[in-house]
Amino acid sequence: MAPRVTLDTNIYVSAFQFGGMRLLHMCGRRDIEIAVSPAIIDEVIRVLRDKFHWDGYRLHDARQQILGLPGSSPRHTPWTS
């Protein structure tokens, strides 16, 4: 069983804005399982929008990428239903 981790929003922002995808690739290989909450996703989207001026299309794509990460588990966190 892969270790389950919660990534800080800065990890997601860095991955999307600057290409630091190492941890996200680990998830894709199922080396780790990412637990994510709606609050984390909302903060990532807010930072990408407000600080980096991402448009709606890119924000939607980022949200879908987080939700669709292989090995991610938004449905299993205590913060989501």
C-alpha positions in Angstrom: 0.0 0.0 0.0 1.3 3.4 -1.0 1.9 6.0 1.7 -1.0 8.5 1.9 0.0 12.2 2.0 -1.6 15.6 2.0 0.2 18.1 -0.1 0.4 21.8 0.8 -1.2 24.1 -1.7 2.2 25.5 -2.5 3.2 22.2 -4.0 0.3 22.3 -6.4 0.8 25.9 -7.3 4.5 25.2 -8.0 3.7 22.2 -10.1 1.1 24.0 -12.2 2.9 27.4 -12.5 6.6 26.4 -12.6 6.5 22.7 -13.8 7.6 21.0 -10.6 5.6 17.9 -11.2 7.8 15.3 -9.3 5.3 14.6 -6.5 2.4 14.5 -8.9 4.2 12.0 -11.1 4.8 9.9 -8.0 1.1 9.8 -7.6 0.7 8.8 -11.2 3.0 5.9 -10.6 1.0 5.1 -7.4 4.2 5.5 -5.3 2.0 7.8 -3.1 -1.7 8.3 -2.5 -2.7 12.0 -2.3 -5.5 13.0 0.0 -7.0 16.3 -1.0 -9.8 18.4 0.4 -12.1 20.9 -1.3 -10.5 23.6 0.8 -7.0 22.8 -0.7 -8.4 22.7 -4.2 -10.2 26.1 -3.7 -7.0 27.7 -2.3 -4.9 26.4 -5.2 -7.4 27.8 -7.7 -7.6 31.1 -5.8 -3.8 31.5 -5.8 -3.4 30.6 -9.5 -6.2 33.1 -10.3 -5.2 36.0 -8.1 -1.5 35.8 -8.0 -0.7 34.4 -11.4 -3.8 35.7 -13.3 -4.9 32.3 -14.7 -8.0 32.4 -16.8 -11.1 30.3 -16.3 -10.1 27.6 -18.7 -6.7 27.0 -17.2 -8.3 27.1 -13.7 -10.9 24.5 -14.7 -8.1 22.3 -16.2 -6.0 22.6 -13.0 -9.0 21.6 -10.8 -9.7 18.6 -13.1 -6.1 17.5 -13.0 -6.1 17.5 -9.2 -9.3 15.6 -9.0 -8.2 13.1 -11.7 -4.8 12.3 -10.3 -4.3 8.5 -10.3 -4.0 7.4 -6.7 -5.5 10.6 -5.3 -8.3 10.1 -2.9 -10.6 13.2 -2.4 -13.5 10.9 -1.6 -11.6 9.2 1.3 -10.5 12.3 3.2 -12.3 13.3 6.4 -13.1 16.7 4.8 -15.2 15.5 1.9 -18.3 13.4 1.5 
